[in-house]
């Protein structure tokens, strides 16, 4: 079976990894439009903030003889009758199975002054976008971010961390209006103001003002002029469906697929941000990874199809990655909570202090939660939600126990966690699995990521993995590696004794 994959991002590369780990009967050719190695798009805002370097974004890519990757080469035409793909370098590839993982592009809003984009106006979708924003931030003093979804908030906080004067402009009724209700959004706004970030809500920019030197300001509907040296557009994405549409596949907002990822052509599948599955696309990486896993399992063993249902729980956890601003949402919450009877919701809301917590329970389990300014509660509720553990008969206990005393509680050390405790929720990696890889010779975060995928999702578990590695280094005699593959294991850049002791931070699937 020869599989051609168009798209080498987080979902396409994960699919390839999942497939070759399950079968040796498939040869895979991958076309990746970007020249880069696969990288973690979820952490681009961390790069903008200066908290990580570009090398930290690179995803583990074990070498495999079954896989051929062409970087900087896009798919330009699909002939479904001949079952061939024509690439941008003119090569023609035959396929038995075609997988479209073309992702999505940044949506450029229809605002006067943005066609074409002036200098120092950038979306944030690729690593090149991130580098351009960082370069502009080094010479500028003021920035405007349009769009206050998850990415917009992260970018605004990152630029403020770099010392810029930042204004966040949002046309919706309140911040993060896709995830939060008005009360929770007010708590977030309090946190932004505490960080020195100005907020303009309910204001869709009327015009972007620019000269030959680049952007100079943003004009709001009420006449206010926001002077700026840098404008970042965080206004959503548009699924990349052009190739599929030209091939005659069914296309809606995305490429229409069934529960198994199949398009209107049974030999063509679509996964990730470009796909439109029956349950709807969330734009979160966990959903794309789940699709990649299920498709790889089905292609490796078609008899497994009946049991491969979409994972609906745990793939919609949103965790804001912004220094000084804690926001976690999952499942049903806020205005999405049904009338009394179907769901039971308990909330503690104090926007004036930047705190808002809500838990929603149905049939004895957590079906949704919102946590602003309450990291300990968020960790507990994320675990309860993703694992579907039974909750107390009075769901208020889920909130009152962690927040009693209103003080900042130190999260439990990773050294006290049982081996079954999940450290990386994005990839379901437990403390025991990380310890096992240590025994087999993994000594750095890079090596742990290569063998378990921990830290390659939202990045929230990196501190926990660092802490666990240091604890293992101090508490055990380094064993002889069982089997050390050439490559990553041989590239040890630092001893784990130099890693600072960290505490466990619950990670969860994030966006992009």
C-alpha positions as CSV (number, residue, x, y, z in Angstrom):
1,X,0.0,0.0,0.0
2,X,1.4,3.4,-1.0
3,X,0.1,6.3,0.9
4,X,0.6,9.9,-0.2
5,X,0.2,12.6,2.5
6,X,-0.2,16.2,1.5
7,X,0.7,18.3,4.6
8,X,3.6,17.9,7.0
9,X,2.4,19.9,10.0
10,X,1.4,18.7,13.4
11,X,-1.4,16.4,12.2
12,X,0.2,15.1,9.0
13,X,3.4,14.2,10.7
14,X,1.6,12.6,13.6
15,X,-0.5,10.5,11.1
16,X,2.7,9.2,9.4
17,X,4.3,8.3,12.7
18,X,1.1,6.5,13.9
19,X,0.9,4.6,10.6
20,X,4.4,3.3,10.3
21,X,4.4,2.3,14.0
22,X,1.4,0.0,13.2
23,X,2.4,-1.6,10.0
24,X,5.4,-2.4,7.8
25,X,3.2,-2.9,4.7
26,X,2.9,0.8,3.9
27,X,5.2,3.1,2.1
28,X,4.6,6.8,2.6
29,X,5.4,9.9,0.6
30,X,4.9,13.2,2.3
31,X,4.6,16.6,0.6
32,X,5.2,19.6,3.0
33,X,4.8,23.1,1.6
34,X,7.0,24.6,4.3
35,X,10.7,24.1,4.2
36,X,10.9,23.5,8.0
37,X,10.9,20.3,9.9
38,X,7.5,19.7,11.5
39,X,7.1,22.1,14.4
40,X,4.7,22.8,17.2
41,X,2.4,25.5,16.0
42,X,0.6,25.6,19.4
43,X,3.8,27.2,20.9
44,X,4.3,30.0,18.4
45,X,3.0,32.5,20.9
46,X,5.7,31.3,23.3
47,X,8.3,32.1,20.7
48,X,6.8,35.6,20.2
49,X,7.0,36.1,24.0
50,X,10.7,35.1,24.0
51,X,10.2,32.3,26.4
52,X,11.5,29.6,24.0
53,X,13.7,29.5,21.0
54,X,12.8,28.3,17.5
55,X,14.6,25.0,18.1
56,X,12.2,24.2,20.9
57,X,9.3,24.1,18.4
58,X,10.7,21.2,16.4
59,X,8.7,18.0,16.8
60,X,10.4,14.6,17.2
61,X,10.7,12.9,13.8
62,X,12.1,9.4,14.1
63,X,13.8,8.2,10.8
64,X,11.9,5.4,9.0
65,X,12.8,3.7,5.8
66,X,9.1,3.5,4.9
67,X,8.8,7.3,4.7
68,X,10.0,9.8,2.1
69,X,9.5,13.5,2.9
70,X,9.7,16.3,0.3
71,X,9.9,19.7,2.1
72,X,9.1,22.9,0.4
73,X,7.0,21.0,-2.1
74,X,3.2,21.4,-2.2
75,X,0.5,19.3,-3.9
76,X,-1.1,21.3,-6.8
77,X,-3.4,18.8,-8.5
78,X,-5.1,15.5,-7.7
79,X,-6.3,13.2,-10.5
80,X,-8.7,10.9,-8.7
81,X,-9.3,8.7,-11.7
82,X,-5.6,8.0,-12.3
83,X,-4.9,8.2,-8.5
84,X,-2.0,10.5,-8.9
85,X,-0.8,13.8,-7.3
86,X,1.1,16.4,-9.2
87,X,3.5,18.3,-6.9
88,X,4.8,21.9,-7.2
89,X,8.1,20.6,-8.4
90,X,6.3,18.8,-11.3
91,X,6.8,15.3,-10.0
92,X,3.8,13.0,-10.3
93,X,3.1,10.6,-7.4
94,X,0.8,7.6,-7.7
95,X,-1.2,6.6,-4.6
96,X,-3.4,3.8,-3.3
97,X,-4.5,6.1,-0.4
98,X,-4.3,9.9,-0.3
99,X,-4.4,11.7,3.0
100,X,-5.1,15.5,2.9
101,X,-3.6,17.2,6.0
102,X,-3.4,20.7,4.4
103,X,-4.4,22.5,7.6
104,X,-5.7,26.1,7.5
105,X,-4.4,29.6,6.7
106,X,-4.8,32.8,8.7
107,X,-7.9,34.7,7.9
108,X,-7.2,38.3,6.9
109,X,-10.2,40.5,8.0
110,X,-11.9,42.7,5.4
111,X,-10.7,46.0,6.8
112,X,-9.7,49.0,4.8
113,X,-5.9,49.2,4.5
114,X,-5.1,45.5,4.7
115,X,-5.0,44.7,1.0
116,X,-2.1,44.3,0.5
117,X,-0.7,44.0,4.0
118,X,1.4,46.9,4.9
119,X,4.9,46.4,6.5
120,X,4.8,45.4,10.1
121,X,1.3,43.9,9.8
122,X,1.4,40.1,10.4
123,X,-0.9,37.2,11.1
124,X,0.5,34.5,13.4
125,X,0.1,31.1,11.7
126,X,3.6,29.9,10.8
127,X,7.0,30.0,12.3
128,X,8.0,32.6,9.7
129,X,5.1,34.8,10.9
130,X,6.4,34.5,14.5
131,X,10.0,35.5,13.4
132,X,8.6,38.6,11.6
133,X,6.6,39.6,14.6
134,X,9.6,39.3,16.9
135,X,11.8,41.3,14.5
136,X,9.2,44.1,14.5
137,X,8.8,44.0,18.2
138,X,12.5,44.6,18.7
139,X,12.4,48.0,17.0
140,X,8.8,49.0,18.0
141,X,7.4,50.4,21.2
142,X,3.6,50.0,20.6
143,X,1.5,47.1,19.3
144,X,-2.1,46.5,18.5
145,X,-3.5,43.0,18.4
146,X,-6.8,42.5,16.5
147,X,-8.8,39.5,17.8
148,X,-9.2,38.4,21.4
149,X,-9.5,34.7,21.1
150,X,-7.0,32.3,22.7
151,X,-4.2,33.2,20.3
152,X,-4.9,36.9,20.4
153,X,-4.7,36.9,24.2
154,X,-1.5,34.9,24.2
155,X,0.2,37.2,21.6
156,X,-0.9,40.3,23.5
157,X,0.6,39.0,26.7
158,X,3.8,37.9,24.9
159,X,4.3,41.3,23.4
160,X,3.6,43.0,26.7
161,X,6.2,40.7,28.3
162,X,8.7,42.0,25.7
163,X,8.0,45.5,27.0
164,X,5.7,46.9,24.3
165,X,2.7,49.0,25.0
166,X,-0.2,46.7,23.9
167,X,-3.8,47.4,23.0
168,X,-6.1,44.4,22.3
169,X,-9.0,45.1,20.0
170,X,-12.0,42.7,19.7
171,X,-15.1,43.0,17.6
172,X,-17.1,40.5,19.6
173,X,-19.2,41.2,22.7
174,X,-16.5,40.1,25.1
175,X,-13.1,38.5,25.3
176,X,-12.8,34.9,24.2
177,X,-16.5,34.9,23.4
178,X,-16.2,31.4,21.8
179,X,-15.2,29.9,25.1
180,X,-16.3,32.3,27.9
181,X,-19.4,34.0,29.1
182,X,-19.5,37.7,30.0
183,X,-18.7,37.1,33.8
184,X,-15.6,35.0,33.0
185,X,-14.5,37.5,30.3
186,X,-14.6,40.3,32.9
187,X,-12.3,38.3,35.1
188,X,-9.9,37.9,32.2
189,X,-10.1,41.6,31.4
190,X,-9.1,42.4,34.9
191,X,-6.0,40.2,34.5
192,X,-5.1,41.9,31.3
193,X,-5.4,45.3,32.8
194,X,-3.1,44.1,35.7
195,X,-0.6,43.2,33.0
196,X,-0.8,46.7,31.5
197,X,-2.7,45.7,28.4
198,X,-5.5,48.0,27.2
199,X,-8.7,46.4,25.9
200,X,-11.2,47.7,23.4
201,X,-14.2,45.3,23.2
202,X,-17.1,45.5,20.7
203,X,-14.9,47.5,18.3
204,X,-14.3,46.2,14.9
205,X,-11.5,48.4,13.3
206,X,-12.7,50.7,10.6
207,X,-9.3,51.2,8.9
208,X,-5.6,50.4,9.2
209,X,-3.5,53.5,8.6
210,X,-0.1,53.0,6.9
211,X,2.5,54.7,4.9
212,X,5.4,53.5,2.7
213,X,7.3,52.8,6.0
214,X,4.6,50.5,7.3
215,X,1.6,50.6,9.7
216,X,1.2,53.6,11.9
217,X,-2.2,53.2,13.4
218,X,-5.7,51.6,13.7
219,X,-8.9,53.7,13.4
220,X,-11.8,52.4,15.5
221,X,-15.5,53.0,14.7
222,X,-15.9,55.5,17.5
223,X,-13.1,57.7,16.0
224,X,-10.3,56.6,18.3
225,X,-7.0,56.4,16.6
226,X,-4.6,53.8,18.1
227,X,-1.0,54.7,17.2
228,X,1.1,51.6,16.7
229,X,4.4,50.3,15.2
230,X,3.2,46.7,14.9
231,X,-0.2,45.1,14.1
232,X,-0.9,41.5,14.7
233,X,-3.9,39.8,13.2
234,X,-5.5,37.0,15.2
235,X,-8.8,36.8,13.5
236,X,-9.3,33.1,13.0
237,X,-8.4,30.6,10.2
238,X,-9.7,29.4,6.9
239,X,-9.4,25.6,6.1
240,X,-7.2,24.9,3.1
241,X,-9.7,23.3,0.8
242,X,-8.7,24.6,-2.6
243,X,-6.8,21.4,-3.7
244,X,-9.8,19.2,-2.6
245,X,-12.3,21.5,-4.4
246,X,-10.3,21.4,-7.6
247,X,-10.3,17.6,-7.4
248,X,-14.1,17.5,-7.1
249,X,-14.3,16.4,-3.5
250,X,-17.3,17.6,-1.4
251,X,-16.3,20.8,0.4
252,X,-18.2,22.9,3.0
253,X,-16.3,25.1,5.4
254,X,-13.8,22.3,5.3
255,X,-13.4,19.1,3.4
256,X,-16.5,17.0,4.2
257,X,-15.5,13.7,5.8
258,X,-17.3,10.9,7.6
259,X,-16.5,9.4,11.0
260,X,-13.6,7.5,9.5
261,X,-12.1,10.6,7.8
262,X,-13.1,9.4,4.3
263,X,-14.1,12.1,1.8
264,X,-16.6,11.6,-1.0
265,X,-13.9,9.5,-2.7
266,X,-13.2,6.3,-0.6
267,X,-9.5,6.4,-1.5
268,X,-9.1,10.0,-0.2
269,X,-9.1,11.0,3.5
270,X,-8.8,14.4,5.2
271,X,-7.7,15.1,8.8
272,X,-6.9,18.1,10.9
273,X,-7.9,21.7,10.4
274,X,-8.7,21.2,6.7
275,X,-11.4,18.6,7.5
276,X,-15.1,19.0,8.4
277,X,-16.0,15.9,10.5
278,X,-19.6,15.0,11.5
279,X,-19.0,16.2,15.1
280,X,-17.7,19.6,13.8
281,X,-14.1,20.9,13.8
282,X,-12.8,22.4,17.0
283,X,-9.6,23.9,15.7
284,X,-7.8,22.2,18.6
285,X,-4.8,20.0,18.0
286,X,-6.1,17.1,20.1
287,X,-8.9,16.6,17.7
288,X,-6.5,16.4,14.8
289,X,-4.3,14.0,16.6
290,X,-7.2,11.8,17.5
291,X,-8.2,11.8,13.8
292,X,-4.7,10.8,12.8
293,X,-4.6,8.0,15.3
294,X,-7.9,6.5,14.2
295,X,-7.1,6.8,10.5
296,X,-3.7,5.2,10.9
297,X,-5.2,2.3,12.9
298,X,-7.9,1.8,10.3
299,X,-5.5,1.7,7.4
300,X,-3.2,-0.7,9.3
301,X,-6.1,-2.9,10.2
302,X,-9.4,-2.3,8.5
303,X,-11.2,-4.7,10.9
304,X,-10.6,-2.2,13.7
305,X,-12.9,0.4,12.1
306,X,-16.1,-0.4,14.2
307,X,-14.3,0.4,17.4
308,X,-12.7,3.6,16.2
309,X,-15.1,6.3,17.4
310,X,-14.0,9.9,17.8
311,X,-12.7,10.8,21.2
312,X,-15.2,13.4,22.3
313,X,-13.9,13.9,25.9
314,X,-10.7,15.6,26.6
315,X,-9.9,16.9,23.1
316,X,-11.6,20.2,23.7
317,X,-9.6,21.4,26.7
318,X,-8.3,25.0,26.1
319,X,-5.4,26.2,28.2
320,X,-4.2,29.8,27.7
321,X,-0.4,30.0,27.5
322,X,0.2,33.5,28.8
323,X,2.5,34.6,31.6
324,X,0.5,36.2,34.4
325,X,-2.9,35.1,33.0
326,X,-4.5,31.7,33.9
327,X,-7.5,30.6,31.8
328,X,-8.6,27.0,31.2
329,X,-11.9,25.9,29.7
330,X,-13.4,22.6,28.7
331,X,-16.6,21.0,27.5
332,X,-19.9,22.7,28.3
333,X,-19.7,26.0,30.2
334,X,-21.0,29.5,30.4
335,X,-23.8,30.3,28.0
336,X,-23.7,26.8,26.6
337,X,-25.1,25.3,29.9
338,X,-28.5,23.8,29.3
339,X,-31.6,24.6,31.4
340,X,-31.7,23.2,35.0
341,X,-32.2,19.5,35.0
342,X,-30.0,18.6,32.1
343,X,-26.9,20.1,33.7
344,X,-26.0,21.2,37.2
345,X,-23.7,24.2,37.3
346,X,-21.9,25.7,40.3
347,X,-19.8,28.9,40.0
348,X,-17.8,31.2,42.0
349,X,-17.3,34.5,40.2
350,X,-15.4,37.5,41.4
351,X,-14.3,39.5,38.3
352,X,-12.9,42.4,40.4
353,X,-10.1,40.1,41.6
354,X,-9.6,38.3,38.3
355,X,-11.2,35.0,39.5
356,X,-14.0,33.0,38.0
357,X,-14.5,29.3,38.4
358,X,-17.5,27.2,37.2
359,X,-18.0,23.4,37.0
360,X,-20.8,21.7,35.1
361,X,-21.9,18.2,36.1
362,X,-24.3,15.7,34.4
363,X,-24.9,12.0,35.2
364,X,-22.3,12.1,38.0
365,X,-19.3,13.4,36.0
366,X,-17.8,16.7,35.0
367,X,-19.0,17.7,31.5
368,X,-17.5,21.2,31.5
369,X,-15.6,23.8,33.4
370,X,-14.2,27.3,33.2
371,X,-11.3,28.5,35.4
372,X,-9.9,32.0,35.4
373,X,-7.2,32.8,37.9
374,X,-7.4,29.4,39.7
375,X,-4.7,27.1,38.5
376,X,-5.2,24.5,41.3
377,X,-8.9,24.2,40.6
378,X,-8.2,24.0,36.9
379,X,-5.8,21.1,37.4
380,X,-8.3,19.2,39.5
381,X,-11.2,19.8,37.1
382,X,-9.1,18.9,34.0
383,X,-8.2,15.6,35.5
384,X,-11.9,14.9,36.5
385,X,-13.1,15.9,33.0
386,X,-10.6,14.0,30.9
387,X,-10.7,10.8,33.1
388,X,-14.5,11.0,33.7
389,X,-14.1,10.2,37.3
390,X,-17.2,10.2,39.5
391,X,-17.8,13.5,41.3
392,X,-19.3,14.3,44.8
393,X,-23.1,14.4,45.0
394,X,-22.6,18.1,45.8
395,X,-20.5,19.5,43.0
396,X,-19.7,22.6,45.0
397,X,-17.1,20.5,46.8
398,X,-15.1,20.5,43.6
399,X,-14.6,24.3,44.0
400,X,-14.7,24.9,47.7
401,X,-12.0,22.4,48.7
402,X,-9.2,23.8,46.5
403,X,-10.1,27.5,47.0
404,X,-10.7,27.4,50.8
405,X,-8.4,29.9,52.4
406,X,-8.1,32.0,49.2
407,X,-4.4,31.5,49.3
408,X,-2.0,30.4,46.6
409,X,-1.5,26.6,47.0
410,X,1.7,24.9,46.0
411,X,0.9,22.2,43.5
412,X,2.0,18.7,44.5
413,X,5.6,17.8,43.5
414,X,5.8,15.3,40.7
415,X,8.0,13.1,42.9
416,X,4.9,12.4,45.1
417,X,2.7,11.4,42.2
418,X,1.9,7.7,41.6
419,X,3.3,6.2,38.4
420,X,-0.2,6.1,36.9
421,X,-0.6,9.9,37.2
422,X,-0.8,11.6,33.8
423,X,1.9,14.2,33.3
424,X,1.2,15.1,29.6
425,X,-2.5,15.1,29.0
426,X,-2.1,16.1,25.3
427,X,-0.5,12.7,24.6
428,X,-1.6,10.6,27.7
429,X,1.9,10.1,29.0
430,X,2.1,9.0,32.7
431,X,4.9,9.5,35.2
432,X,5.6,5.8,35.0
433,X,6.1,5.9,31.2
434,X,8.6,8.8,31.6
435,X,10.4,6.8,34.4
436,X,10.5,3.8,32.1
437,X,12.1,5.8,29.3
438,X,14.7,7.0,31.8
439,X,15.6,3.4,32.7
440,X,16.0,2.8,28.9
441,X,18.5,5.6,28.6
442,X,16.5,8.8,27.9
443,X,18.1,11.7,29.9
444,X,16.9,14.9,28.3
445,X,13.5,16.5,27.5
446,X,14.3,16.0,23.8
447,X,14.8,12.3,24.3
448,X,11.7,11.9,26.4
449,X,9.7,13.8,23.7
450,X,11.1,11.5,21.0
451,X,10.1,8.3,22.7
452,X,6.8,9.4,24.4
453,X,5.7,12.6,22.7
454,X,5.5,14.3,26.1
455,X,5.9,18.1,25.9
456,X,5.1,18.2,22.2
457,X,1.5,19.4,22.6
458,X,0.6,22.5,24.5
459,X,3.9,22.5,26.4
460,X,2.3,22.8,29.8
461,X,4.0,19.6,31.1
462,X,7.5,20.7,30.3
463,X,8.2,21.8,33.9
464,X,6.9,18.5,35.2
465,X,9.1,16.5,32.9
466,X,12.1,18.6,33.9
467,X,11.4,18.1,37.5
468,X,10.9,14.3,37.1
469,X,14.2,14.0,35.2
470,X,16.1,15.8,37.9
471,X,14.5,13.7,40.6
472,X,15.4,10.5,38.8
473,X,19.0,11.7,38.3
474,X,19.3,12.4,42.0
475,X,17.5,9.4,43.4
476,X,18.8,6.6,41.2
477,X,22.2,5.5,39.9
478,X,22.2,5.9,36.2
479,X,21.5,2.5,34.7
480,X,23.0,1.1,31.6
481,X,20.8,2.0,28.7
482,X,18.8,-1.0,27.4
483,X,18.9,0.0,23.8
484,X,20.1,3.4,22.7
485,X,19.1,4.3,19.2
486,X,21.6,6.3,17.1
487,X,20.5,9.9,16.6
488,X,18.6,11.7,19.4
489,X,20.1,9.6,22.3
490,X,23.6,10.4,21.1
491,X,22.9,14.1,21.0
492,X,22.7,14.7,24.7
493,X,23.4,18.4,25.1
494,X,23.2,18.7,28.9
495,X,23.2,16.6,32.0
496,X,19.9,16.5,33.9
497,X,21.7,17.6,37.0
498,X,21.5,21.1,35.6
499,X,17.7,21.1,35.4
500,X,15.9,23.1,38.1
501,X,13.4,21.3,40.3
502,X,9.9,22.1,39.1
503,X,6.4,21.2,40.3
504,X,3.7,19.5,38.3
505,X,1.5,21.6,36.1
506,X,-1.4,19.9,34.4
507,X,-1.2,20.2,30.6
508,X,-4.1,19.9,28.2
509,X,-4.8,19.9,24.6
510,X,-4.7,23.4,23.1
511,X,-5.5,25.2,19.9
512,X,-4.2,25.5,16.5
